C-alpha cells in the first residue's frame, strides 16, 4: 500500500511542469531554511529588546520554538544593571514560555499566556545609585509585551524568589521570599466579563523567618487609573531572623517574637481606602544580659523600645497590635494616627485583636472616601451602606 502511495506521488510530480516543480522546491527550501533560522532571529530580536531598557541590559542563552502550539521558550535569561557596579543580576530565570492561550480560542480571542519558571528578582541597596538596583520606573510591562505578538492575558510564576540585599549600614541584610507561586488571569478581559474588576491575581510564598505570604487581588488593568480590591497577609514571621534588618534600620534587635500583618485596600479613580493590621506576639525587645555590653545609646534606645512594647501590649495574650486606617490618592496619602492609637489601646486594655482582616475593603469604600456623605445639621455624617463582596476576605494560611 505504501508503494502505491509513493507511485501515485511520483506520477503526480512528473505530470507537473518544470516551473511548477522548481517553484515547490524553492518554497520547501525557503520554509526549511526559515524554520532553522527562526530561533536565531527570535533570539536576536529578544536581546535587542532587552538592551533597550534604560539603565539595564539583558541577554538570553537559547530560544526553543514550539510552532505546533504557537509558542516559543526563552532559555537562560539574565538582566543586569548596565550603568552600575552591582554584580548580582536584577532578574534571572531558566525559562520563560510564551504561547497562545488555547482555552481563550473557544471565546474567539487570540491572546497570549506567559509562564515563568524558577525566576529570581534581586533588589539591592548600596551606598550610591550606581551600586543600587530597584528597577523602579522602568518599562518592564511594555518590554514583556513586545516579546509576543498578541496581548498577554494570563501570567504565571512558578517557584519564584525575591531578595532585598543591603550592606549599607554595617549590617548584611538579606530579606527574602521563596517558593512564590502566582497566577494572574483575564488581564485583557478576553472573557468580556461585565464586571468592574474582571481580572484576578492570587499569590502565595514562604518568607524569611518561616513566615507565609498570601495575596488575593481583583483588578481592572485596562482602567487608566488604579482600580482594584486587594486582600493580603503575612503571618508567623520569626522576628529573630530579622535582627540584622532591625539593627540596620531600627537600631534595635529582639530576643524573641513573631510578626503578622493583614491588609485590605480598595482603589478607584486614583483614590484608595483600607486598613493595615500589625501584630507582634511574644515580643521581647530588651534582654539585660545580652544588651548590657552594647554602647550606651543603643542600650538606652532598646530599653525605650522594650518599655513601650511592654506598656502597650495585651499581657494575657502577650500581643502588641494595632489596626491602622489608610486613605487618600496616589499623589497624597493619609494615615489616621488617632485611630491607630485607639486600636493599640483597645488591643492592650480591652480586647486582643484577632489575626484576620476585620474590614475587607472594596470599591464602594474608595468611592465613599473620594466623595464623603454630606454632614447633617448635628455635625454627623450620613451613613452609607457598603455591601461586602463575596470572597473579599483571605483565610489565614490559604490565600483564599
N, C-alpha and C positions, 0 to 999 in steps of 0.2 A: 504493500500500500504506500509506503514511504517512497519507494522507487517510482510509482506512478505520479506522486505529487511532484517529485523532482523533474520528471519528464515533462509534465504539464508546464511547470515554471520555465524550464529551459525552452520549451516550444514557444511559450508566450514571449520570452525575452528575445528569441530570434525573429519573431514577427515584428518587433519594434524597429523603427528606423534608427540609423546610426546616430542621428542628432538626439533622438529620444533616449537612447542608451547612454550617450555621454552626459546628457543632462541629469539623468538619475544618478550616475556615478559621481558626478560633481556634487550634487546635493548631498548624497550619503557621505562623501569625504568631508564636506564642509561641516555637516552636523556632527560627525565623529570628532573632527578637529576642535569644533566649538565646545563639545562636551568635555574633551580632555583639557582644554584651556580654561574652562569656566572656573574651577577652583582658584587658579592663579589670578583671573580677572577680578573675582569677588574679593580675594584676599587683598589685592592692591587697592580696590575701592574702599574696603573697610579700614585699612591702615591710613588712607588719605583722610577719611572722615575723622578718625581718632586723633589725628595730628592737627586738626583744625579747632580743637577745644582750647580756648585761651588758657595759658599757663600750664597746660598739661599735654602730654603726648602718650601715645599708646601703640601697641603692635600686637598682632596675633601670630601664632605659630603655624596653624593649618586651617584650611577650610574643607569641610566634608559636605558634598552635595547629596541631597535626597530628593531628586526631582519627582519621584513617584508619589510623594505626599506633599509636594510643593514646599520643600523645606531645605535649609542648609544649617550646618553646625559650625560655630566659631570655636576653635580649639586653642587653649593656651593664651587667653587674653590678659594683658597687663597694661595698666595705666599708671604712669609716674608723673610727678610734678617736674616739669621740664626746666623751670627757671629757678629752682631752689637746690637745696642740699639735703633732701630727705631720701635716705636710701631705701625706705620701705615703700612699696607700691601703694598708691592710693586705692586701687581696686585691682583684684585679680581673680580669675576663675578658670577652671579647666574646661568648662563647656557652657556655651550659650546656644540653645536650639531655637531657631526662628522658623515658624511654619504657618501655613494656612490653617485656621481653626475649623476643622472639618464639621464639627457639630453645628456651627452657625451657617453652613451651606444649606441646612434644612430650613433656615429662615431667609434664604435667598440673600445672604450677606457674605461678602468676601472680605474677611478681616483676618488679622494675624494673632498668633499666640507665641509668647516667649517663655522659655523655661531656662532658668539659670541654676546650675548645679555647683555646690560647694564654693560659693563666692566668699571673698573676704574684703571688707571695707575697713581702711585704716585712717583714723583721724589722728593728727599729730600736732601738739602744741610745743613750739620751740621758742627760743629767746627772740627770734626775729621772724618777720613774714616769710623770708626765704627758707627758713628751716621749719616752717609750719605748713600744714595742709588741712584744709577743711572742705574744699570743693564747693563752697557757697557761691551762689550766683553764677553758676556755670550751666551751659545748655545741655545737661545730661539727657533730658527727655527728648529734645529735638535730635540729638545725636543718635540715640537708640532708634527713634522712629525713622531716621534716614537710612538705617541699615536694612529696612524691609519695605517692599513696595506698597504694602497695604497697612491700613490703620491697625494698631495693636489693641486688641480687645481683651486679652487675657494675659496676665503676668504672674509667673510662679517662681518662687525662690525655694530651693531645697538645701537644707543643711548649711545655711549661711553663718558667717561670723562677722561681728562688728567690734572694732577695738578703738579705744581712745588712749593714746600714749602721751606721756609728758615727763620730762625730767627738768622742767623749768625752775622749780622751787626747791631743788635739792633732794627731792623725794621721787624715786622712779614710780610713776603712776601707770597702771595698765588696767583700765576698766573695760570689761568685755561682755559680749553677748554671744552665745554659741547655739548651735542646732536650731537656727532660725528657719522656720517654715512659714511661708506666706503665700497667699493666693488672692489676686485681685481679679474681679470678673466684670464683664459687661461695661468695660471702660468707654466704649464708643456708643453705648446704648443700642447694640446690634439687635437686641430683642424688642426694641421700640416699646419699652415699658412706660405706661402712663403713671409715672412716679417721680416726685421731685428729687429723689435720691436713687437713681436707677443702678448705680454701680456699688460694689461692695469690696471690702478688704478684710480678711481675717489673718491674724498672725500670732505666733507663739514662739517662745525661745527660753533657753536657760541662761542665767546671768551669773556674774561673779558672786561669790558668797552663797552658792546653792539656791539662788532665787529663781522665780519663774515669772515670765512676762507674757501677758495675753492682751490682745487688742482686737476690737471689732469696730469697723468703720463703714458707715453708709455715706455715699457722697455723690455729687454731680460734677464729674471732671469736665463737662462741656460748658458749665457755667463760668463766665469770666471772673466772677467774684467767688471766693472760697465758700462752698456750700456743703456742709457735712454734719453728721452726728457721730461722735466718737465716744467710745467707752473703752477704758484701758486700765490695767492693774499690774503692779509689780509687787510680788509677795515673797515673804520669808527670806529676805536677804540678810546674811550674817554680816553685821557691821564690822566685825574684827577684820574681815578680809578687805575692807575699805579703808583701813587705817592709814595707808600711805596717801590715799586721796584726801582723807580728813586732815592729816598733818600738813599736807601741801596747801590746801585751800581753806581749811578752817582753823589751823593752828591748834588742833587738839586731836586726841585719839580716844578710843573706847576700850574698856576692859571686856565688855560683853554687850550683846544687844542685837535685836533684829529690826529690820526696817520694812515697811509696807507703804504702798502708795496706790490710791484709787482715784480715778478722774473720769469725769463725763463732761464733754463740751459740745455745743452745737453752734453752727455759724451759718449765717445767711446774709447776702448783700454786704459782706465785709464786716458785719457785726457778729460778735460771739458772746456766749454766756455759758457758765458752767461752774463746776466745783472741783476742788482738789483736796482729797483727804490724805493727810500724812500721819503715819503711826510709827512709834518706836515702842518696842516691847522688851522687857527685861534689860533696860538700858542702864549701864554703869559707866559713866564717863571718867570719874576721878578715883584712882586707886592709889592710896598713900604710899605703900611700899614700892610700887613701880615708879610713881611720878615724883618722888622726893628728890631724885637725882637730876631732874631736868632743871633748866635755867629758871630763874625766879619769875620772869614774865610769863613764860609758858606754863609754869606751875600755877601761877595766880589765875591765868585765863582758864585753864582746865578746871580749877576749883570753882570759878564763877559758873562755867557751863554746867558742871555737875550739880551745883547747888540749885540753879534754875530748873534743871531737868527733874531733880528730886522734889522741888517745891510744887511743881505743876503737874506731876504725873498722878494717875489713878493708882494708889498704892495697893488696894485689894487685887487689881488686875495687873499691877506692875506695867503700866502703859501710859505713855505720853502721846497725845494725839490732838489733832485739830482738823476742822473742815473749813476750807477757805473758798469763799465765793470769788469768782473772777469774771470780768466782763469788759466790754469795750469794743474797739475795732482794731484792725491790723495796723493802724497808724498810731494808736494810743491805747494803752491798757489800763485797767483799773482793778485793784485788789482791795476787797473790803476788809481792812485791818481790824475794825471793831468786831465784825462777825467772826473773824479768825480768833480773836482773843476770847470772845464769848464762848466759842466752841471749845477752846482749850480749857477754860474754866469749867464748862459743863462736863467735859470728859474727866477732869480731875476731881470734881467735888459732887457731881450729881449722878451721872450715869456714864459708864465707859462707852465710847464709840465702838461700833461693830465693824469688823473688817469686810466692808462691802461698799458698793455705790448706793448712797442713800437718795440722791437726787438725779435720776437719769435725765440728761439734757436732750432736747430735740429742737426742731426748727421753731416751734412756737415760742420757746423761751428766748431765742435770739431775736425774734420779731418784737416780743414784749420789751426786751432791753433796748432795742432801737427806737421803739415807739411806746413809751410807758403809758399806762392808763391815766386818764385825767384825774386831778385831785378834787375830792369832794369838798364841800364847804367846811367840814370839820377837820380838814387837813389830811385825811386818809386817802389813799389811792383806791380806786375801784378794783375789785378783784377780777382777774381774768382767768377763765378756766383753761387749763392746759391738759390736753389728753396725752397720756404716755403711750408711745407706740409699742406694738408688740416686739419683743426681742431687744428692748433697749438696754437691759442690764447685761453684765458679764458675770457669769458664775465663777467664783474663785477656783483657779487651777484648771479651768477647762477652756477659757477663751470664748465661751458661748453665753 
